[in-house]
Amino acid sequence: MPSNGSVSDAPITQFINCRILKEHTLQREDLWVRDGRILDPEKLFFDEQGYADRQLDCGGAILAPGFIDVQLNGGYGVDFSTPSEDPGAGVAFVAKKILEHGVTSFCPTLVTSPPSVYHKVLPEVKVQSGGVHGAGVLGVHLEGPFISLEKKGAHPEQFLRTFGGSGGVNPLLEVYGGLDNVSMVTLAPELAGSQSVVEELSQRGVTVSLGHSVANLSQAEEAVQQGASFITHLFNAMLPFHHRDPGIVGLLTSNRIPAGRSVFYGMIADGIHTNPAALRIAHRAHPAGLVLVTDAIMAMGLPPGRHTLGQQVIEIQGLHAYVAGNTLTSSPVPNQLTFDSRILNVFWGLGTTTLSGSIATMDMCVRHFQQASGCSVPEALEAASLHPAQLLGISHQKGSLEYGCDADLVLMDDQMVLEATYISGVEVWRK
């Protein structure tokens, strides 16, 4: 037993002069951290030493849980679906860079690829805790190849697969090589044999997401009853809402969701993938299920200048990106991106009118979501922290500032501009 009667000799850090996100509001309250976790100050005062070893003055800023991105395809010139000599090094590089955008945990995402890519990349991307080296890896998100041909988006058609007639996850094991380090799989629930796949993945603890799909509402509801719990980038790569059959979108207000279960949905709040009015409709229909994702591609975070993106040459000037003379422009609204009249650019599959990812960062998405939806600051922050943690079943550990949770934190001003990022109570980035 330590000499001071404490259960631990580890130093205690007290964050003072801050507004912390707690119980869906911002409260003026100190935050106490020890051993990388949030400490109950009542226990500290009555059972232990009663003081902090050091204090950090937050200057009246907002202190919120670190952001969790469950759909990130790459960034800073790294594409997770392009195998390299050391795939883990590419993930580690991006993990380090996204600290400056408040992301403390993420799911590296692989889009539809040939089996050789999965067999090479998946064993190299390990689940690991975050720290000064970078954001934590929660497991890989496999987006495809078991998706709809009609809604393949930018996914390469030649690598799409069906489940075949064997039942269960055997087709997935054949393609992926295994499910170790996999946290989420996006699939189309209308594919024959999907019911047993969804059920077995859910039993294995893998989150099942519905996307790149032409499923009707009944098929989507059946998938949820089998264990599916997420919708990949709502409105994008699925049937549009129709009043006689709202399709996957109808899950937001379905009355056939099993008791005690929740359906979450991803939104790319970059001002491009979803019109602000559609963003507001989704949020008002099911606010507790909204999960902000970046769906960022390798062009995210690249500095001004010319870069190679697949077979294309892109030029980035601030928030402007150019491909083959076409332009992506920034709008008068801060941190919001919109298309001009020429809409072929880095977001679109070459020669098509298909969106293929974002270059927005998570902090940008949080700010745009709050501005576009008119929601409160706590709601915007929870969409990037609490909700993805709930989706992955880790809200007892991350996404919250409740006692015992990991002290993964973001410090920001009233406009939600980041000032610092902490993992396990340790500063890992500062503006």
N, C-alpha and C positions, 0 to 999 in steps of 0.2 A: 504494500500500500504506500503511495507517495506520502511524504512527510506532512503535506498540507491537508491530508484527508481526502484529496480528489481521487476520482477513479482513474485519472490519467495524468501523466506528467507533461503531456503535450501542451505547448503554449496556447493561450486563448487570445483571439483577435476580436475586438469589438469595433464594428462599423457604426460610427456615430453621425449625427446630423444628417440623416437620410430619410427618405420616404420609401418604405418597402412595400412590395406587392404582396398583400396578404388578405385572404378572404374576399377576393375580387375587388379590393380597393387599395388605394395608396395610403398607408398609415405612417405617421411620424413615430418611428420606433427604432431602437437600436437593433443590430443583428450581431449575434455572438457566434463565433466559429471556433471549433477545435477538432483536430484530427480530420480536417477536410469536410466536416459536416456541421450543420446548423445546430446550435446548442440551445437547450431550454434554459433561459436565464433564471427562471424560478428555481430550478434544481441547482443551478450554479450558486445562487445566493444562499439557499437554505441548507444545502447538503455539502457544498464544497468551498472553494477559496473565496468567492464573492468579488473577484476583481479580474480585470483583463491584463494580460501581459503586454499588450500594445493596443493602441486605439488608432483607427483610421478615420479622419474627418472627411465626410463625403460632400461637404459644402452645400447641403440642402438638395442634392441630386436624387434622382430616382434609382433605387436598387431593386433589380428584378431578377428572376431566374434566367440563366443562360438560354440562348435559343437552341432549338433542336430542328435540324433540317433532315426530313426523311426522304427527300428526293433531290439528290445533287449528282449530276452526271460528270462533273469535272470543273475545271477553272484554271486560270493562269497558265493556259497552254497545255494543260493535262486533260486527256480524255480517258476516263476510267475504262471505257470499252475498247480502247486501242491498246493491245498488249505490248508491253515493252520488256526489256531485259529484267526490270525490277518493278512490277506493278505496285508493290507495297510502297516503294519510294515515291511514286507519283501521288498516291493517296496521302502519304505523310506530308508531302509538300503542300498540297491543297489544305490539309488539316491545319497546318501552321498558319497559312494565309487567312483562312476564314475567321480566325480569332479576332481580327480587326473589325469584323462585322457582327460580333457578338455570338457567333455559333460556337457552342461548347461541346456539342455532340451531333453526329450526323450519320446518315446511311449512304455510303457510296453506292451509286446507282449504275447498273449496267443495262444498256438497252439491248434489243434483239441482236444476237451475235451467233456465229457458228459455234458448235460445241468446243472446238479447240480453244476459243477465247475463254469460255467459262472454265475449262479444265486448267488453263494456265493462270488466270487471274484469281479465281475464288480461293485457292489454297494460300495465296499470298496476302490476302486482305483479312487480317485478324481482328476480331473484336478486342478492343483495348480501351483502357481509361485515358482520359485526356490529361493534359498538363502543359508545362511550358513548351513541350515539343509540338503540341497541336491539339485540336479538338478530338474528343473521344470518338471511337468508331463503335457504333451500336450494332453493326451487322450490315450485310449487303442487301440492297433492294434490287431484285431482279425484275425488270420491267420487260416482259416478253421472254421467249418468243411465242408463248401460247396465247396469241391475241388474234383479233379479227383482221382478215385481209381488207375488208371494206374500211376499217378505221385504223389502219396500220400507221397512219401519219408518216413520220420520217423514218420509221423502222424499215430496214431492208427486207423486201418481200421474199427474197430467195431463202431467207433463214427462218421464216415463220414455221411453226409446228402445230400439230394437233395432238390430242392426248392418245389417239389410237383406241384400241379396244381392250387393253390389258387392265385398266382400272387402277386407281390408286396413284401413287407418286412415281411409279417405275419410269414412265416417260420423262419425268423431270430429272430423275437420277441419271438417266442415260445422257440427257443433254447437258445438265449442269455438272455432272461428275460427283455430286453430293450436295448436301444441304448444310454442312458445317459452315458457321459464320454467316448464314443467311437469315435475315430478320423479316423480310417482306418479299412477296411475289405478287406482281400484277398479272392478271389473266382475264380472259373474256369468258364470262360464265355461260354463254350460249354454246360454247364448244362441247361436242358430245363427250361425255365422261367427266365433265368438270365437277359434278357433285361430289364424287368420291375423292377427287384431288383436293377440293376445298376442305372437306372434312378431315382428311389425313394431315394436310399441312397445318390446319388449326390445332389438331391434337398434338402435333410435334412442336407447337409453340411458335410457328411461323405466321406472321400477320398476312392475311390474304386481302388483296385489293382488287377491285373491279375496275377495268379500264381498257381503252383501245377496243371497244366493244360495240356491237349493235344489239345488245340484249334488251328485251322488253322488261317492264317492271316486274312481271311475274318471275322471270328468270333471275333477275337481280335479287328479288326477295327470297327466292329459294336458296340462292348462294349465301345470303346473310343467315338464313336458318341453319345452313351447314357450317357456318363459322366465319364467313367473310365479314370484315369490319371497316373497310376503307374504300374510298372511291379515288382513283388516281386522276389528278387535275380535272376537277368537275367542269362540265360543259365542253371540254376539249377532248377530241377523239372518242366521241360517243354520239348516239342519236340525240338530236335536239329535242327539247321538251315539246310534247304534243298533248293536248288536253284530253284525248281519249286513251293514250298510253304514254305517260311521261318518261318511260324508260328508266335508266339508272338514276336520273335526276329525281325521280319520284321517291327514292329511298329517303330523301330528306324529311318527308312528311308521311311516310308509310305507317299504317297501323298494324303491319304484320311483322314488326321487329320483335323477336322474343323478349319476354320480360327480363329486365336486368341487363340487357345488351344495349350497346350504343353503336351507331354508325357514324364514322368520321369521314370527312371529305377534304381533299387537298385543293388549295386555291393558289394559283400563280398570280399574286397581286402586283404585277409589274406595269399595269396600265395598258398592256398590249393583249395578253392572252384572254382577258375577260373584261368586258365593258363594265365600268363602275356601276351601272344600273343592275347588271346581272350579279355582280358581287354583293350589292345590297340585298337583292332578292334572296340569294342563298343564305346570307348571314341572318336576315330577319326570319327566314323559315326555320333555320336550325343553328342558332348561334353557338351552342355548346359543342358542335361537331366540326367547326371550321378549323382546319390545320393549314397554316401558311407553309408553302414550299417554294423553293426558288426554281427547281427544275433547270438549274444553271448548267450551261455547257462550257466547253474549254475556253470560250472567248470571254467569260466573266473575269473581270479583274485585270485584263491585259492592258498595258500602258498605251498611251497614244502612239500611233505609228502603224506600219503594215505588218500583218501576221498571216500565217497560213492556217486555214480552217478546213480540214479535209482536202478537197480538190479546189478550194476557193481561196482567193486572196482577199483579205478584209483589211480595211483601214479604220482605225478607231481614233476619234477626236473628241475627248470628253465623253459625253453620252451619245455621241454620233458614231455610227458604224456604217461603212460603205462596202458594198459588194457590186462589182460590175456596173458602177455608175448609179446604183440605187441607194437610197438614203434612209437611215433611221434617225429621227430627230427627237430632241427633247422638247417637252411642252413647257408653257409658262408656269405650270404648277410644279413646285419643287419636288424633285425625286420621282416624278411621274414621267413615263415614256409613252409616246404615241407615234403611230405611223403617219407619214405624209402620204401624198397621193400615189407615190411609187412604192409598192409594198413587197419588193423582193429584197431581202437583206439577210443578215446572219441568222435571223430567227426562222428562216423558211428553207425547206428542202430545195436544193438547187433545181431550178426550172419548174417548180411546182408552186402551189398556193397552200402549202402545208406547214404549219408551225412546227418547229423542231427544237424547242428549248428556249431558255432565257439567258440574259447576261446580268439580270438584276441580282443584287446581294440581299441577304435576309433582312438586314436593318432597313434597306430601302423598301422592301416589301411590307414590313411592319408599318412604316410611316405612311406609305401609300394606302394601305388597307384602312388605317385609321382616318385618313383624310377622305377617301372615297366612300367609305361606309358610314361615316359619322359616328362610329362606335366610340366608346370611352378608351382612354389610354390603357387601363387595365385589361380591357377586352382584347385590344390589339396585341398586347404583350403576351397574354395567355394563349392566343392563337399560334404563337411561335414557341411556346414553352410548355405550359400545362397540357394543352390538348394533344400535341404529338407524344408527350410522355404517357398520357392516358391511353392513347391509341396503341402504343407499344407495351402497355402493361407495366410501366416503370415509374409511375407517378409517386410511388412511395419512396423513390430514390432521386428522381430528377424532375425538373419542370415546376418545382414548387419551393417555397421558402419555409415550409413546415419543419418543425423540429425533427432532426434525424436525417433530413435530406442532404444530398451532396451540396456543398457550398459552391455551386457553379453559378456565377453571377454576372450581370451586366450593369454598369453604372452609366447613366445617361442624363441629359438635361431635359427640360420640359418639352422640347420638340422631338424627343427620342433620338437625339444624335448621340452616338456612343462616346463615352469618355474613357472607359476602361473595361476590361474583361478579366474575370477571375475563374479559375478552375480549382476546386477543392480549397477555396479560400485564398489561393495564391494568385497574385497578379500575373497574368500571362500576356497582356497587351495593354498599352496606354496610348491615348491619342497624342 
